[in-house]
Amino acid sequence: MSISKYIEKLTCLDGVSGFEHNISAFLVNYLKSICDDVTIDALGNVIACKKSKKSGGKVMLEAHIDEIGMLVSAIDDDGFLLVSPVGGIDVRILPASCVKVHGKEKYLGVVGAKPPHMMSSDEYAKVIDFEQIYIDVGMSKEEAQANIGVGAMVTFDASPTHLQNDFMASKCMDDRASVATILDCLDKLKGIELGYDLYICACVQEEVGLRGSVTCAYSVNPDFAIAIDVTHATTPDESKGTFKCGVGPVICLGPNIHDTLVNNFIDTMKRSNISYEIEVEGGNTGTDAWSIQTAREGIPTMLISLPLKYMHTPIETISISDCEKTSHSLVTFLKSFEKTEDVLC
Amino acid sequence: MLKKLTELSGVSGNEKNVSDYIFSELQPFADKAEKDNIGNLIFYKKGKNPTGTTVAVFAHMDEVGLIVTDITDDGYLKFSSVGGIDDRILLTQRVLVGKEQINGVIGIKAVHLQTKDERGKVIKIEEMYIDIGALNKEDAQKVAKKGDYVSFNSPYQKLSRDRFKAKAIDDRAGCAIIMELIKESYDEDIYFCFTVQEETGLRGAQVLSRRINPDIALVLEATTASDTAFSPKHLYATTLGNGPVITNMDRGAYADKELNSFITNIAENNSIPYQNKLTSNGGNDSRQIQTGASGCRVCSVSLPCRYIHSPVSVADMNDYKSMKNLILKVLKDIHKFANKKEVIQ
């Protein structure tokens, strides 16, 4: 299917960090038909292998499947749900948003906001606190306790919205858009014999500390890894260090990145006339690339990112062309060598 | 009908979609159906045994929303509010722009890019922008222009326990009730009226009160229910599930005491739950109707509504049914409520 269809399917699944089973299950089922080996590990990471008859090594292509959200931390006497954030959320986006509370069933909830008529001028000027956030599902305390319970997962109720041109806004483009990009890359490699085993890794718990990718890298033990994530796109309120949507894959340089590997990648892009941008990060890239690099006995790692507007909100916006260009860059690179050692020296 | 009505876009000044729908639905039930110079709708229905008193029922068709004030060079839309909106509920909302209702999102810089100071500030509406996915100003101008009305994209959805969430419950709930009640028969002649521009200053009602010059008026509205988490009980104003609100006074009008008692007695005699408004904030068309022409006996009956003036208003279907039932009984008996234009000798 097309990348935008993959995105639509994937972003409609709900899976906050630590609760990714819906997405893991979907991917296991889907990848079974196109990969030789599909496994799901103890944490929920999905590892699918496109096996080669040759022995050119092992490559790991990775994206994370968890999304930011909330967990129910308490139920008050009137049935309102108090919550704790999972991952980094700007609390200012929450009032008057819709969420899904995952209890015995999925329940629609509204994040409450105090109306303008009710506020003093002091209150009006202040930013709301996470402790003042609550969710209204229309239930009594007893109903909420019976049907939801403390610890229930809460996700944004935000299905994909198509904007002009090829822009799409949805929850969890971070990082389902990258998963979609990898699935597209796999589609384009169908029928092509690679010289090495290609491992597709859909990892959990990135948003809460890059946790799934490190265990996944341990199991797979690849010769090198390419992590696909998102980076900040240019918006009216931020143009420093951001990338315009439509520029294509954003390749990271810096200490988190294996020098030779990334230079080989860039050379391949130049030779194939594929446009790209460079992002420089002098320290922690804040992505799974950081944890993969020091997994096991150390793994040469690369990071490619998709420019994304409004990261960590229910309206994360991406240009589908960036996903297509990134998929194309991956396909081109993965076809360009027979053995992993070819691109590591 | 509530679903249909709340999902129509009709921001103050641009009520056409709503008024066209109501006009086509109700025309067959009225003896006279008119639209005035400002957009108000008046449906006159003759009674079986009229007393000569002019009785009118009002609801307003408009909702709060936004309006495009400018288009930036990068193709983003700047906007201001139409009616009272708390700036703090706007970030990351999905909206519909202009006649063609094109998709847009109200963006915000990613949380990762904000300093601690920035995260503590309330973002004002002047700093916000709508992203419609345009590449630049020229591209945006193909589908949007200054003066385009913008409504919230928020479908009618059910919550638990007969509660529902929708935009514009204020005052499509009032409109829906009138649309149902006009189909019944009454002893008294009644004007069933739908006003425009209530949210921008009760302006439709000003005009209509002079045209009809009612002796008795019922204003059907939605009113604040702040019976939510963290609200002190004495500031609840009204409570969901406790029936329609018979208002004694608000910022604009003092309800006619005898009319108020008349309505209250009908509620008691018919075992219809009702409540009184515990605070005196807010105002509605009753202010204009009471003093618009030569003086009118007015009372507001309202539906308690949480998160009013936001895209996620929540109300209780039982309250709606009780309110409809109450108004029906009041109108059926209104001929018994004497009109006191006595000559004092």
Interface residues (C-beta under 8 A of the other chain):
Chain A: D76 D78 F80 L82 G88 I89 D90 R92 I93 P95 A96 S97 C98 Y107 L108 G109 V110 V111 G112 A113 K114 P115 P116 H117 M118 M119 Y124 A125 K126 V127 I128 Q132 Y134 D136 V137 G138 M139 S140 E143 A158 T161 H162 L163 Q164 N165 D166 F167 A169 H232 T235 P236 D237 E238 T242 G246 G286 K309 Y310 M311 H312 T313 P314 I315 T317
Chain B: T72 D74 Y76 G84 I85 D86 R88 I89 L91 T92 Q93 R94 I102 N103 G104 V105 I106 G107 I108 K109 A110 V111 H112 L113 Q114 R119 G120 K121 V122 I123 E127 Y129 D131 I132 G133 A134 L135 D139 A140 V143 N153 S154 Q157 K158 L159 S160 R161 D162 R163 K165 T224 S226 D227 T228 A229 F230 S231 L235 A237 N281 G282 R306 Y307 I308 H309 S310 P311 V312 V314
